[in-house]
């Protein structure tokens, strides 16, 4: 349940273009549940929107290959 609260907060922060704070929320979600696909995706999205495409791609790949990069 705690993971869901951090996830919703992260989504809210992305909608306000507060990407660094959103990243923190999604990282907390993934500390609780490393397989939370939507959190992985949105973590990549926030990182991408900050301009770090290489890191975002590595995050997105976690979804397709299911590994910690």
Phi and psi restraints in degrees (value plus and minus 20) as a CYANA .aco file:
   2 UNK   PHI     -81.7   -41.7
   2 UNK   PSI     -57.7   -17.7
   3 UNK   PHI     -80.6   -40.6
   3 UNK   PSI     -61.2   -21.2
   4 UNK   PHI     -83.5   -43.5
   4 UNK   PSI     -57.5   -17.5
   5 UNK   PHI     -85.3   -45.3
   5 UNK   PSI     -64.9   -24.9
   6 UNK   PHI     -84.0   -44.0
   6 UNK   PSI     -58.0   -18.0
   7 UNK   PHI     -81.8   -41.8
   7 UNK   PSI     -68.5   -28.5
   8 UNK   PHI     -82.5   -42.5
   8 UNK   PSI     -59.1   -19.1
   9 UNK   PHI     -83.3   -43.3
   9 UNK   PSI     -62.5   -22.5
  10 UNK   PHI     -81.4   -41.4
  10 UNK   PSI     -62.9   -22.9
  11 UNK   PHI     -81.3   -41.3
  11 UNK   PSI     -63.7   -23.7
  12 UNK   PHI     -80.6   -40.6
  12 UNK   PSI     -62.9   -22.9
  13 UNK   PHI     -86.8   -46.8
  13 UNK   PSI     -58.2   -18.2
  14 UNK   PHI     -80.8   -40.8
  14 UNK   PSI     -61.4   -21.4
  15 UNK   PHI     -84.4   -44.4
  15 UNK   PSI     -39.2     0.8
  16 UNK   PHI    -123.0   -83.0
  16 UNK   PSI      -8.1    31.9
  17 UNK   PHI      41.0    81.0
  17 UNK   PSI       9.2    49.2
  18 UNK   PHI    -121.9   -81.9
  18 UNK   PSI      51.6    91.6
  19 UNK   PHI     -88.9   -48.9
  19 UNK   PSI     -58.3   -18.3
  20 UNK   PHI     -85.1   -45.1
  20 UNK   PSI     -62.7   -22.7
  21 UNK   PHI     -87.5   -47.5
  21 UNK   PSI     -56.4   -16.4
  22 UNK   PHI     -83.8   -43.8
  22 UNK   PSI     -61.8   -21.8
  23 UNK   PHI     -77.9   -37.9
  23 UNK   PSI     -63.7   -23.7
  24 UNK   PHI     -79.0   -39.0
  24 UNK   PSI     -62.9   -22.9
  25 UNK   PHI     -83.4   -43.4
  25 UNK   PSI     -66.5   -26.5
  26 UNK   PHI     -86.7   -46.7
  26 UNK   PSI     -53.1   -13.1
  27 UNK   PHI     -86.2   -46.2
  27 UNK   PSI     -57.0   -17.0
  28 UNK   PHI     -85.2   -45.2
  28 UNK   PSI     -61.1   -21.1
  29 UNK   PHI     -77.3   -37.3
  29 UNK   PSI     -66.6   -26.6
  30 UNK   PHI     -92.9   -52.9
  30 UNK   PSI     -42.6    -2.6
  31 UNK   PHI     -86.1   -46.1
  31 UNK   PSI     -56.5   -16.5
  32 UNK   PHI     -99.3   -59.3
  32 UNK   PSI     -65.1   -25.1
  33 UNK   PHI    -158.7  -118.7
  33 UNK   PSI      71.3   111.3
  34 UNK   PHI     -81.9   -41.9
  34 UNK   PSI     -34.3     5.7
  35 UNK   PHI    -122.4   -82.4
  35 UNK   PSI      -6.3    33.7
  36 UNK   PHI     -95.2   -55.2
  36 UNK   PSI      74.2   114.2
  37 UNK   PHI     -78.2   -38.2
  37 UNK   PSI     -64.6   -24.6
  38 UNK   PHI     -83.0   -43.0
  38 UNK   PSI     -54.2   -14.2
  39 UNK   PHI     -90.1   -50.1
  39 UNK   PSI     -58.9   -18.9
  40 UNK   PHI     -81.8   -41.8
  40 UNK   PSI     -68.5   -28.5
  41 UNK   PHI     -78.5   -38.5
  41 UNK   PSI     -68.2   -28.2
  42 UNK   PHI     -91.7   -51.7
  42 UNK   PSI     -48.1    -8.1
  43 UNK   PHI     -82.0   -42.0
  43 UNK   PSI     -67.0   -27.0
  44 UNK   PHI     -80.7   -40.7
  44 UNK   PSI     -60.8   -20.8
  45 UNK   PHI     -81.4   -41.4
  45 UNK   PSI     -66.6   -26.6
  46 UNK   PHI     -84.0   -44.0
  46 UNK   PSI     -61.8   -21.8
  47 UNK   PHI     -84.3   -44.3
  47 UNK   PSI     -61.2   -21.2
  48 UNK   PHI     -81.5   -41.5
  48 UNK   PSI     -64.5   -24.5
  49 UNK   PHI     -86.9   -46.9
  49 UNK   PSI     -40.6    -0.6
  50 UNK   PHI    -102.6   -62.6
  50 UNK   PSI     -24.1    15.9
  51 UNK   PHI      79.0   119.0
  51 UNK   PSI     -13.6    26.4
  52 UNK   PHI    -121.1   -81.1
  52 UNK   PSI      57.5    97.5
  53 UNK   PHI     -83.7   -43.7
  53 UNK   PSI     -61.3   -21.3
  54 UNK   PHI     -78.8   -38.8
  54 UNK   PSI     -66.8   -26.8
  55 UNK   PHI     -87.0   -47.0
  55 UNK   PSI     -58.6   -18.6
  56 UNK   PHI     -81.0   -41.0
  56 UNK   PSI     -62.2   -22.2
  57 UNK   PHI     -81.7   -41.7
  57 UNK   PSI     -62.4   -22.4
  58 UNK   PHI     -81.5   -41.5
  58 UNK   PSI     -58.6   -18.6
  59 UNK   PHI     -85.9   -45.9
  59 UNK   PSI     -67.3   -27.3
  60 UNK   PHI     -79.1   -39.1
  60 UNK   PSI     -55.2   -15.2
  61 UNK   PHI     -84.8   -44.8
  61 UNK   PSI     -46.0    -6.0
  62 UNK   PHI     -79.3   -39.3
  62 UNK   PSI     -50.4   -10.4
  63 UNK   PHI     -89.2   -49.2
  63 UNK   PSI     -65.7   -25.7
  64 UNK   PHI    -100.6   -60.6
  64 UNK   PSI     -49.4    -9.4
  65 UNK   PHI    -130.6   -90.6
  65 UNK   PSI     -28.1    11.9
  66 UNK   PHI      45.7    85.7
  66 UNK   PSI      14.7    54.7
  67 UNK   PHI    -147.2  -107.2
  67 UNK   PSI     140.7   180.7
  68 UNK   PHI    -104.1   -64.1
  68 UNK   PSI      98.0   138.0
